[in-house]
Amino acid sequence: MRMSKYLLNTLKEVPREAETLSHQLMLRSCMIKKVAAGIYTYMPMGYRVIRKIEAIIREELNREGCIELLMPAVQPAELWQESKRWDFYGKELLRFKDRKGADFCLGPTHEEVITDVVRRELKSYRQLPLNLYQIQTKFRDEIRPRYGLMRGREFIMKDAYSFDVDDQASEKSYWSMYHAYARIFHRCGLKFRAVEADSGAIGGSYTHEFHVLADTGEDTVLSCTHCEYTANIEKAECRKPESVEHGDFLETEKRETPGKKSVEEVAEFLGVQPENLIKTMIFVAEDGTPVAVLVRGDHEVNEVKVRNFLGLNALELADEETIRAATGGPSGFSGPVGLNIRILADYAVREMENAVTGANEKDMHWLNVNPERDFKVSEYGDFRLAEEGEQCPRCEEGRYEQFKGIEVGQVFRLGTKYSESMDCRFLDENGKEKPAVMGCYGIGVGRTAAAAIEQNNDENGIIWPVNIAPFDVMILNLDVRDEDVSIAARTIEEKLEEMSFEVLYDDRDVRAGFKFKDADLIGLPLQVIVGKRGLKEGVVEVKVRRTGDREKVAPAEVPRKVVELLNSLKEQEEQRR
């Protein structure tokens, strides 16, 4: 491909709108162009990367026996009402009416549509297992789209859906897809972790997220240093503390704490450590019922764990009015003593003694409060956020290590959530009607490309992993007006293309420095530099973008050297993972 004929206008300056490195580099290298907030055109260079990722996805899913189809982006409200998600999904679901007044939405995901498709076709257990997938544009009306392809409103997604006869077969499908995902991200040249996670709005009983490791990641991942346990911080389990022998319980004492609300302020004022405080957080369930959650003062409440424990779809922090109604006092001074609402307490609270708590009245705290003696807990459980350095809950030797990650894929065990509500059933071998057991599996295709950039870059631009680079090699003709140089560059281009390499040939009549800057910005794995001075010596230079290493070779030796270096880069990428 000749750059003089290609739609590729690079930018020197960082666009003001770009917040993350991948967003900046994608705009500067002309991979994407903004159309509206969170909506982008994939320019030719960017779309080549998308197609490379899609090809890897298709190969690995087809290898697992998955079948590709394509469902509509526009979905009728009736299907979402059947699954009971029409109201629950929230404002991210872009709803609209057609000319007849019927309700529709732009699909953010396709559980309802695929269940409708399969229930019309599924008759017998002999048709199962079945795994259907598509690669298609989705739309979620994000309240604050940002970071380019990381959190857009319109995006390309691969979504797959499995249907099985029972839980055992569904689990087999789940792990088949889990391993397919691992191969996909390996082939994309990415360092990643598969982590246990919360299922969120999709629902279901079991899920893993796949995170590309990058310092710029939005998500926090905790991983054991000894065993394989890895989880999103929202899901990461906390080790249940061992029971301790309590000493003497002191008499409770109410102490004035004027204007001291935060754990740090109260601890400093009273001369105690934060871990000696019991933090009381008031939440409100979907039906408006308040619930108190207690954690140690140096810990943080994990709302996801609390929500899941209560079996709720939503849980919110209480407002000032609700706190006063539930506790009798203002926010910042809540405590469990005398509280007449449901109280959940983290396991660590049970082992505390002579603690400090809010007194449910302004500027007052209780000292020497002890669980069970001074207040009753409805249920104890794991209700806090895990922290780096804590002992792993799954093994004796390991401790949590913390990473930043970018979520690029997720696999779910859905069970019969959708097949029950939407009547997707089959006849088993005994002629008995049963609901299909489902799983769903998503990969953000554009997000994977952006995550690859976040993980592979330097001060000069992108460094593409070999398998998803838009082209394999960039040829830089430094003297386009010199016939000998142009003939040599075109000959190398032809030889490489005959060997099925994808070549971007910079034949523009611009300064050499400009070409070098663009080549590093675009970040193809190899650069072949052809100039008048080198040809006089009978050589051209081959540069490895990742390392900056250059090697002089005869023009005729370039194809062999390209093969050697690309194979070497693939091996190095494998070792880095």
N, C-alpha and C positions, 0 to 999 in steps of 0.2 A: 504494500500500500504506500503510495507516494504522499508525503505530507503536504505538498503543494496542491494536491487535489482533495485532501481530507478536511473534514469539518472539525478543526482542532485549533482553537484560539486560546492560548494560555494567557494567564494573568501574572504580572510581576507582584502586584500588591495584594495583601490579604483583604478579601471583601469584609466590609464592616459587619455584615450580618452573620458571619461565620463565627461560631463559638468554640467548637472543638477542632482538634487538629485534622481529623478526617474530613470534616465539613469544609475547612479551609482548603485542604489539598484537593478535594474533589472539585471544588469550584475553580481553583486556580489551574488545574490540569484539564479543565473542560470536560469533566465526566458527567456533571449534572448541571442543570439550569433551573432556577426557581421560577415557578409559574404563579404560585400563591403560597400562603403560609402552610408549611408542611406538605407541599405538593411540588414535585420536581419532574422535569423531563430528563430521561436518561439519554445523554448525548452518545454519539457513536462509540467513543472510547470507553465510557462507563458501561454501555450496554454490552460490549464484548466481555467485560468482566462478569456481568450478570449471567450471560449465556454460558460462560465457562463453569460457573457455580451450578447453574441449572443442569448442565450436562453431567457433572459429577453426581448430583442428587439423583437424577434419573437412572444412571448406571447402577448405583448402589441400591435403590429401591426396587428396580426391576430384578436385580439379583436376588432380592428377598421374596420375589413373587408378587410384588404390588402391581396394581393395574392403574394406568393413568386415565383420567377423564377430565372434563372441564365443566364446571357448574356455573350458573349465572351469578353475576355480581349483584343484581337486583333481586331481593327476596321478599315474598309476601309476608305481611304481618301475621297471617293465620298460623304459619309454621312456628314462629317465635311465641305466639300465644299458647300453642299446644305444649311447648316445652317450658312455659311459664317464665321465659326470659325477656319478654317484650318490655315489661316494666322494670325488671330487676337490672338489666344490663346498664342502664344509665344514659347520660347524655352523649356518651361516645358513640352510641348507635344513631346514625344519621337517618332519621325517619322523614318520609315525605308521602304525599298523596298523588295518585295519577289523575287523569282528567275525569275519571268516573268517581273520584273520591275514595278509592280503595287505598288502604295503608300499605306502604312498602318501606324497605330500608336498604341501604347499601351494606352489603355483607362485610362485617369485621372478621367473621369466621363462618364455617359452614356445617356445624354439627346438625342443625335442623334440616338443611337441604339434603345432606347425604343420608340422613335417617329416613327422610321421605323417599328418596330414590331407592334405597335398599328395601324398605318395607313393601314397596310395590312389586319387587322382583323376588324377594326371599320367600320360599315356600318350605324347604326341607333342610334338615341338618346336613344333608349331602352337599349343599351349596357352600358350606362353611369349612374352613376359615375364608374370609374375604377381606382384602385390604385394598382400598381405593384411594388414589391421591390425585392432586392437581397442583399446578403452579400457576398462580392467578393473582390479580390485583385485588387488594382488600382496602377498606376504608374505615378508619376509626377517627371520630371527630375529637381528637385530643384537645384539651382545654388550652394547653400551651405547647404546641409543636416546637421542637428545637433540635439542635444538633444535626441538622441535615437529615440523612437517611436513618439516623439512630432513633429518632422519635418523630416520624412524619405522620401525616394523616392518611395519605394514600401510599401504599407500599406493596411490594411483590412478596408473596408468601407461598411456601410449599406447605400444604396441609394434607395429611393422610388420616384415614379412619379405618380401624379394623373392627370386624364383626366375628364373634366366635360363639361356640356352643355353650361354654361354661367358663368359670373363673380360671381354671387350670389352663385351658387353651388360650384364654385371653392373656394370661401372664406370659405364656410362650411368645405370643405375638408382640407383647410389650418389649421383652428383652431382645427379640429379633430386631425391632426398630431401634432400640437403644444402641445395639452394636453397629447397626447400619449408620446411625448418626455419628458414632465415634469414627467410623471409616471415612465418612464424608468430610468431617472437619480435619482429620489427618491429611486427607488428600488435598484439602484446601491450604495446607501448609501452616495451620494455626496451632498455637499452644492453647489448650483449653482444659477445663475440668467439667465433669458431669456432677451436678450437685442435687441433693434432695431439696424439694421446694414446696411451696404452698400452691394449691391448684387454682385459687382465685375465682374469677367469674366463670371460667370454663366448667368448674365443678369436678367431681371425681374423687377417688380415694387415694391415689398414689401418683406421684409425678417427679420427674427429674428435669432440671434445666441444664443446658449446655452453655457454659460461659467461656468466652475468649478472655484470657488473662491480659489485662492492660491497666496501667496506672490511672488512666482516664476513665475507667469503667464506673458506671453509676451504681452497680450492685456490689455488696460486700459478701464475700464468700469465706467461710471458715472450713479449714481442712486439717485433719489429724496428721501429726508428724510421724505417726507410727503405722496406723491402719489406713484403710481406704475410705473411711467415713469423711464425706464432704457435704456441706449443706449451705444453702442460702442463709444469711443471718436471720431471716424471718422464720426459718424452719429449724435451724440448728438447735439440737437438744442440749440441755444443761444437765450435768451429772447431779444426781440426787445426793445431797450431803448426808454423811453418816450422822447418826444420832449422837448427841453429845450429852455428857453428864452435866446437869445444871447445878449451879451453886445455890446460894441463898437468894430467894426472891425478896427484893426490898419493897417497902411500902410505896404505893404510888403517890406522886406529888405533882400538883399543878403549878407550872411556872410561867410567869409572864415573859413573852418574847416579842416585844414591840416592833412591829414592822418586819419581822423576820419570817419569810415565807419559804424560800428555797432551802433545800437540804444543806447546802454549803453555809448559808447564813445562819441557820439554826444551830448547826454543828459547831461553828466558830463561836457563836454567842454563848452556848452552853458548855463549851470546852470538851466536846466529845467528838468521836470520829464519825464520818458519814455512815459507816456500816452499823453504827449503833442506833440509827433511826429506822423507823418503819414508815415508808412512803405509802400514802393512801391515795389512789387515783379513782375518781368516780366516772364510770362510763354509763352510756344509755344504750339499751338493746333496741331492736327494730320496733318493738311494741311500746317503747317509751319507758320500760322498766329500768330503774337504776341498779347498778351493781358496783360494788367496791372491789378493787384489786389491790392487794398489798404486796410490796416487794421491799427488800432491804434498801436502805438509803443510797448505797453505792451501786445499785442495780437499776435497770430500766425495764418498764413493762413492755412485753411483746404483745401488741394488740392482735396480731394474727393468731398467736397461740390461744389467747383468751377467746377470740371469736370462734375458732374451731372447737375449743372445749365446750362452748355454750351451744354449738350447732347453729350459729347465726350466719346470715348472709352479710350483715353489716353491723358495725359497732362503732359508736362515736364517743369522744370525750364529752362529758356533760358541760353545759353552759352554767353561768353563775347562778341563774335562777333555779336550775335543777339541783345544783350542789347545795344551795341553801335549803331547799325543800327536803332533800335527802338527809342532810347532816345537821341542819339547824345553825350552821355557821358559814362564813365566807370561804371562797377558794383559797388555798394556801395554808389552811389550818385544819384540814380534814384528818380524821383519825378513826380507828375502829372501835374505840371504847364508847359504849352506849349506842352504837349504830344499829338501826333496825332494818337494814336491807341485806340482801345476799352478799356475803363476803367470800371472795376467793383469795387465797394467799399462796405465794410461791413457797416451795419446799424450804428455802433458806430462812423464811420467817419463822417457821416452826422451831428452829434451833436457837432463836434469839432469846436473850433474857435481859431484863431491866432496860428495856429499850425506850426511846423517845418517840412519841407520836403527837400528831395534832390533837387538840382538845375540842374541835368542832365549835370553837368560838374565837372571835378576833383576838389576835396577839396572845394566844395562850397555847401551851403544849403540856402534855403529860410526860412525866419522867417515871422510870421504873415500871414500865408496862410489860406484861408477860402474856404471851398467847395462852388461851384456854382459861387462865385464871381471871384475866381482865376483859377478855372478849372471846367470842366464839366464832370460829371459821367454818363456813359452810362446806368448802372443799379445798384441799391442798393440791397443788399441781405444779407443773413446769410452766410458769407464766412470765418468764423474763427473757431478755435478749442475752444470748451467749456472748462471751468476750474472748479476745485473743489471749492466749496463755493459759486458759482454763484447761483442766484435765478432760480428756476425751470421754464421753459417756459410753463409748462402745468398747474401749480397751483400757488396760491399766497403765500402759507405758506412754501413750501419746498425749500431746497437748495441742490445742487449737492454734493454727497459723492463719493469719488473715491475708486475703488477697482482694484486689479489685477486679471485677469482671464485667464483661458486656454480654448480656444474654442474647444468644443467636438462635437457640432452638429449645424446644420443650416437648417432652413425651408425657402423656397422661393415661392413667387407668381410669376410664369413665364408669365402668360397671354397666348398670342398666338405667342410669339416670335419664337418658334420652329414649332408649328403646321402650321403657315402661310408659313414659308420659306420651310418647308418640306411637305406641302400639306397633313396634317393629318386632314381629314374632316369627317363629318357625316351628315346624313339627319335628320332635326328636324321634329317635329310633323306635320308641314305643307309641308314637302317634300323639304324644302329649304336646300341647302348645307351650312354648317358652320364649321369654324375651332374649334377644341377642345381647351378648356381653361385648361392650364396645371399648375401644381405646382411640385416642386422637394424638396426632404428632405434627408439630409445626416447626418450620425453619424460616426465619426472616432472611430472604435472599439478599436484598439490598443492605440490610443491617450486617450480614456476614461480610460483604465487600467493605463496608465502612470499618468494621471491627478489624479486618485484615490490615487496613491502613493504620489504625490506631496502634497496632502491634508491630508494624513493619514500616519504619520511617526514620529519617535523620534530618539534620538541619537543612538539607538540600531538597527534600521531597519524599515521594513514595518509594518503597522498596518492595515490589510485588513478589509474593511467593510464586514459584515457577508455574504451578498448575492453574493458577487463576489470573496470571498476567494477561493483559489485553493482547499483547504480542510477545513473541519469544525474544526477538532481537530488534535493536534499533541500529540502522546504518546511518552514520553521520558523514555526509559528503562535505568536506571543509572547503573545497574549491570547485564549485559547480560550474564555473566558467572554463575550467581546464578539462579538455576532452579526455585526456588520459585518466584523470581522477574519476570523471563521470563514468567512463567505460568500466573501470575497475569496480566501482561501487555497484553499477547495474549488474555486472557479471556475478558478484558475490550475492546480490539479491536474488538473481535467477537460480543460482546453485542451491541456496538455502530453501527457496520455495519449492524447488524440485524434490527436496528431501522432506517436504511437508512442514517446514518451519513457517511460523507466521512472522512476517517481517514488516516493520515500519521504516520506510526509507525517507530520511530527511534530505530532500533535494531542493530545499528552499534557498533562494539567493539572499542569505542574511549572514551576519557576522558569526564566526566560529564560536565566540563566547556565548552568544545568544543560543546557539544550538546545544552547547554543553549544558547550559542552565535548564533548557527545556527537557533535555534527555534525562537529567537527574530528577527533575520535578515529576516527570511522567513515570519514571522508575521501572522500566522494563529490565528483566534480569541481566541482559548482556547488551553492550554497545560495541559496534564495530566502527572504528574511526579511520576514515580514508582521507588522506591529505597528500598534497604535492610533495612535501618534504619526506614523508615516509616512503612514498612510492619510489623516490629517487634511490632509496636504500633497499628497495624491493620488499617492503613490509607494510602492513597495516597494524593498528593496535586493536586488541580486544580487551574491553574493560568489563569487569564484574561489578555491577551496580552495588551490591550489598557490601562488598569489602573495599571497593575502589581500586583493587589490584588491576594492573594493566600488563598485557603481554604482547610482544611484537611477534607476528607470524607472517609468513608469506601469504599473499592473497589466496592462492590455491589451497592453503592449509586451513582457511577459515572454517569451512563446514565441519572438518574433523574436530577442530578446537571447540566449536560451538556445542557439538555433541558431548564432548568430554566435560566441558564446564557446566552445562545444564544438568548432566547426570550427577556431577559432583555437588551442585547446589541442592539437588533433590535429596541427596544423602545427608548433607549438612542440615537441611530442614527437618529431616527425620530425627537426627540426633538432638536437635534443639528441643523437639517436642518431648 
